[in-house]
Amino acid sequence: MARYILHRFMLMIPTLIIISFIIFVIIQLPPGDYLESYIAELESQGESVDPHQIMILREQYGLDEPFMVQYFTWATGMLHGDFGYSFEYGLPVTDVVGDRLFLTTIISIFTIIFTWLIAFPIGMYSATHQYSWGDYGLTLVGFLGLATPNFLLALVMLYFANVYFGTSIGGLMDPKYIDAPWSWEKLESVLEHLWIPIVVIGTSGTAAMIRRLRANLLDELHKPYVVTARAKGVPPFKLLVKYPLRVALNFFISDIGNMLPSIISGAEIVAVVLSLPTTGPILISALQSQDMYLAGSFLMFLAILTVVGVLVSDLALALLDPRIRLQGGTSR
């Protein structure tokens, strides 16, 4: 098992190096750079730009360096906790995304918890009560959850939250706490607003997970080992949890590596609609303005989440399924 963990961990290092290079290449693919976009914006407003000043800014931002020099400067800086400088905000990247990254992570974690808490009981009920009225009703709700755009659901939730619960429209906290330091009052305000983005972002994922769990359980419930256990008098709930559900969990555990980054990267439009102080709007702005270090650092954060999530899911699968653990140990 130790060799299995070490092997998986060692694969992370070259994977992240390759991903960082690909990210930097993709960000640099569009013609021009941030400074050229900024100059074009100034000229469109009728302002003149001194060529000497342009040269100074290009040297200051490091845009006059060759591509590989820019990449190695950024990549080696990340190893020391320096993610570069945001051209658009005029601040280090860590200062720009600090609180936003924390709030984004909190929303994503609670969304995953919400998804699992809702999806598992409903999926188990639908599988054990196939073709019942409850199954049909929950299936309809699931399809509606998959078909409803998140931004439309966000607008509906804003209306109901404001009219029936008195929650302020937009944002993740009351306006008076936006620039205030963290305190219990600010945390309480965040928790009061947190349920709206959690429900909006988690609805489609919950509906999809219900359908997958139902399908996996239905496949397991008709296998001979379940029929044999039922014939031996094993209680239905114990039978469901001990055997079919455990086997069906393999799919969901292997999906851990994709859930967190997909939730974060898929919530940009929702963040704009709800005026959430998360990283989504910043990423969109950074990509549009070619703020390469800000955009690259955020994409690298998603890559790290994905790689770490895959490692966690591999280890969890190895612990849950002895076949994977033994195969990993013998092959290495």
C-alpha positions, 0 to 999 in steps of 0.5 A: 500500500505504501508503494502504491501511495508513493507511486501515485504521489510521484506521478503528480509532480511531472503531471503538474509541470506539464499542465503548468506549461500547457496552461501558459502556452494556451494563455499566450496563444491569443495575439498581443498581450495585456499591455497591447490591449490596455494601449488599444483601450486608451487610444479608443478613448482618445488618449495618446500613449508615449512610446517610451512609457510603453517600453518602460511598462513592457520591461516592468511587466516582464513582457519583453522577455522571451516566452520560456523566460516568462514561463520559468519565472512564473513556474519557479515563483509558484514554488516559493509562493509567488504567483506573479503580478496582476497587471489589471489590478496592480497587485500580487495575485495572492492579494487579488484572489486571497479572500475570493479563493477562500470563499470559492472553496467554502461554497464548493465544499458545502455544495458537494456536501449538499449534493451527496446528502440529497442525492444518496437518499433519493437515489436509494429510494428510487432504485428500491421503489422502481416504477412507483409514483415516488420514483416517477415524481423524483425522476421528473424533479431530477430531469427538471434539475438537469434541464434548468439553466443555473443562471435562471434558477439563480434569478428565481432564488434571488427573488424568493430569498428576498421576498420570503426570507428578507435576504439582501439581493446578490452577494455573499454577505450584507454590504456593510461586511464587504470590506470589513475584517473577518468576525463572527458577525461577518461569518454569520452573514456569510452563512445566511447568504450561503444557501442560495449559491449552494442550492443553485450550483448544486441542483444540476449535480444533485440531479445527475448523481441521483440518476447515476446512483439509481442506475448503478443500484438497479444494476447491482440489485438484480445480481445473483449475490443480492438474490442469494442474500435476500433468500437467506433472510438478510434485512432489506436495508442491511442488504442494500447498504452492505453490498449493492451500495458499497459496490455502487460507491466506486463510481462516485469515489472515482469522481471525486477528482472531477467534482470540486474543480468542475463545481468551481469552473462551472459556477462563473456565470452563477457568480456573475448573476448572484454578484458573488465575491468569488474567483469566477468573475476575476477569471473571466476578466483576466482571460478577457484582458490577457492578465496572464499571471492571474488567469494562469494561477487560477487555472493552475489552482484548478489543476492542483485540485484535480490532481489532488482529488484524483489522488484522494479518490485513488486512495479511497478506492484502494481502501474500499476495494481490496482488488484495486489495492492488491492489484496496485501492490502486485503490479508495483 
